[in-house]
């Protein structure tokens, strides 16, 4: 007689298996059947929980949610402290979900709907938090959004190098802190 697994536990198990598979190979080469085989379940169970391969990946992206990332920090804190806190907290989130993060990042501009919508929603929430955290040195607007988008690209590239072992965490942290501080202090106020 097999032991029945609680739905939330089973869902998490399926996501962990999918995360490992997606992190090891390009997204387009992974099938629902492969995830099911690796998890020791039927393909129908994957469809029950996630609907499709895109649904599995969307669930992984949602796992790296802003609720686990930095919240708005007070502008009473020194700028450097806010930057360091945000960088450290984001790196903690990326490290704790490194396989899913690398799998979603690997899709880059090829991330299509519904995945692109989920990812952009998360980035938009983080943009609004970033904007509020640094509202004493930047103003809302399209230029500020462009500044954030530029930093986001640097952040993604740097964290990819770190998570792939090409940089240490400290090296990546130093790059991100220095770049974000320079953008906020030197570019943001006049941008």
C-alpha positions in Angstrom: 0.0 0.0 0.0 1.5 3.4 -1.0 1.5 6.3 1.3 -0.6 9.3 0.0 1.3 12.6 -0.1 -0.3 15.9 0.8 -1.0 18.0 -2.3 1.2 20.9 -1.2 4.1 18.5 -0.5 3.6 16.7 -3.8 3.5 20.0 -5.7 6.7 21.1 -4.0 8.4 17.8 -4.9 7.4 18.1 -8.5 8.8 21.7 -8.6 12.1 20.5 -7.1 12.4 17.9 -9.8 11.5 20.3 -12.6 13.9 22.9 -11.2 16.8 20.5 -11.4 15.9 19.4 -14.9 15.3 23.0 -16.2 18.6 24.2 -14.7 20.6 21.4 -16.4 19.3 21.9 -20.0 17.7 24.4 -22.3 14.0 24.8 -21.6 12.9 23.7 -25.1 14.5 20.3 -24.6 12.6 19.4 -21.4 9.3 17.5 -21.7 6.4 17.0 -19.2 7.0 13.3 -19.6 10.6 13.6 -18.5 9.6 15.6 -15.4 7.0 12.9 -14.6 9.4 10.1 -15.1 12.1 11.7 -12.9 9.5 12.4 -10.2 8.1 8.9 -10.4 4.6 10.1 -11.2 2.2 10.1 -14.2 2.3 12.8 -16.8 -1.4 13.5 -15.9 -0.4 14.5 -12.4 2.0 17.2 -13.7 -0.9 18.5 -15.9 -3.2 18.4 -12.9 -0.9 20.6 -10.8 0.5 22.9 -13.5 -1.4 22.4 -16.8 1.7 22.5 -19.0 5.4 22.8 -19.2 5.0 26.6 -19.2 2.8 26.2 -16.1 5.6 24.4 -14.3 8.1 27.1 -15.3 5.7 29.8 -14.3 5.3 28.3 -10.9 9.1 28.2 -10.6 9.3 31.9 -11.5 6.6 32.8 -9.0 8.6 31.0 -6.3 11.3 33.7 -6.7 8.7 36.2 -5.7 9.3 39.8 -4.3 7.8 38.7 -1.0 11.0 36.8 -0.4 13.1 39.7 -1.8 13.7 43.1 -0.2 10.8 45.2 0.9 10.9 49.0 0.8 13.7 50.4 3.0 13.5 53.7 4.8 15.1 56.7 3.1 16.3 57.5 6.6 19.0 54.9 6.2 22.2 55.9 4.5 22.1 55.2 0.7 25.1 52.8 0.9 23.3 50.8 3.6 20.1 50.5 1.6 22.0 49.4 -1.5 24.0 46.8 0.4 20.9 45.5 2.2 19.0 45.1 -1.1 21.9 43.5 -2.9 22.5 41.0 0.0 18.8 40.2 0.3 18.4 39.6 -3.5 21.5 37.5 -3.6 20.1 35.4 -0.7 16.9 34.8 -2.7 18.8 33.9 -5.9 21.1 31.6 -4.0 18.3 29.8 -2.3 16.6 29.2 -5.6 19.7 29.2 -7.8 18.5 26.3 -10.1 15.1 27.9 -10.8 16.7 31.3 -11.2 19.3 30.1 -13.7 16.6 28.1 -15.6 14.4 31.2 -16.0 17.3 33.5 -16.7 18.6 31.1 -19.3 15.5 31.8 -21.4 16.3 35.5 -21.6 14.4 37.3 -24.3 13.0 33.9 -25.5 10.8 33.8 -22.5 7.3 33.7 -24.1 3.8 34.1 -22.7 2.7 33.2 -20.1 6.2 33.0 -18.6 7.2 36.4 -19.8 4.1 37.9 -18.1 4.9 36.2 -14.8 8.5 37.3 -14.9 7.7 40.9 -15.9 5.1 41.2 -13.1 7.8 40.2 -10.6 10.3 42.7 -12.0 7.7 45.4 -12.0 6.9 44.8 -8.3 10.7 45.0 -7.6 11.0 48.2 -9.6 8.3 49.9 -7.6 10.0 48.8 -4.3 13.4 50.0 -5.7 11.9 53.3 -6.7 10.4 53.9 -3.2 13.6 52.8 -1.4 15.6 55.3 -3.3 12.9 58.1 -3.7 15.3 60.6 -2.1 17.7 60.4 -5.0 15.5 59.3 -8.0 12.2 60.5 -9.3 9.5 58.4 -10.9 9.4 58.4 -14.7 10.6 56.6 -17.8 14.2 57.6 -17.4 14.2 56.1 -13.9 12.6 52.9 -15.3 15.4 52.8 -17.9 18.0 53.2 -15.2 16.5 50.3 -13.3 16.3 48.2 -16.5 20.0 48.8 -17.2 20.9 47.8 -13.6 18.6 44.8 -13.9 20.6 43.5 -16.9 23.9 44.0 -15.0 22.4 42.3 -12.0 21.3 39.3 -14.1 24.6 38.9 -15.8 26.6 39.3 -12.6 24.5 36.8 -10.7 24.7 34.3 -13.5 28.5 34.5 -13.4 28.4 34.0 -9.6 25.9 31.1 -9.6 27.8 29.4 -12.4 31.0 29.7 -10.3 32.8 32.2 -12.4 32.7 34.8 -9.6 32.6 34.4 -5.8 29.6 35.8 -4.0 31.7 38.6 -2.6 33.0 39.6 -6.0 29.5 39.6 -7.4 28.2 41.6 -4.4 31.0 44.2 -4.8 30.1 44.7 -8.5 26.4 45.1 -7.8 26.9 47.4 -4.8 29.4 49.6 -6.6 27.3 49.8 -9.8 24.0 50.5 -8.1 25.6 53.1 -5.8 27.2 54.8 -8.8 23.9 54.8 -10.8 22.0 56.2 -7.9 24.5 58.8 -6.8 26.0 59.9 -10.2 23.4 59.2 -12.8 20.0 59.1 -11.1 19.8 62.6 -9.7 20.5 64.2 -13.1 18.8 61.6 -15.3 
